[in-house]
Amino acid sequence: MRSVDTNIVLRYILNDDPAQAEVAANIVSQPCLVGLSVLMEAAWVMRSIYGLSRPTIAAALETVVDIETVRVVDEAGVRWALDRYRNHRADLADMLHIVASKGAASFVSFEKHLAKQAGPDTPVTVERAA
């Protein structure tokens, strides 16, 4: 199984370069891994470079996660993070950091509202550093 870079995911989603989009589609049609950092970077590019909305970005990334041949680390956690990003105005990077911290005693941050953004169903308890 190959692991794919952000540019593969973006070309697949955005289809802004038809030739590369076709290559990207062929790549994701084979078993591949999309890392949490790739999802995070793809969201950042779609938001800051392309100006896409949160719901559009979340739906686009879910489209990738839904591909039968695509694997992500902790799919349920990724779906939780995308939901928090789309529906609760949470920062996707923070939510993916929390997902990646599963198994830790807690996720600690100076961010004032992170626990609220993560919600009651967070995969890891979020605590605020004092």
Secondary structure, DSSP 8 states (H G I E B T S, - for coil): -EE--HHHHHHHHH--SHHHHHHHHHHHTS-EE--HHHHHHHHHHHHHTT---HHHHHHHHHHHHTSTTEE-TTHHHHHHHHHHHHHS---HHHHHHHHHTTTSS-EEES-TTHHHHH-TT-SS-EEE--
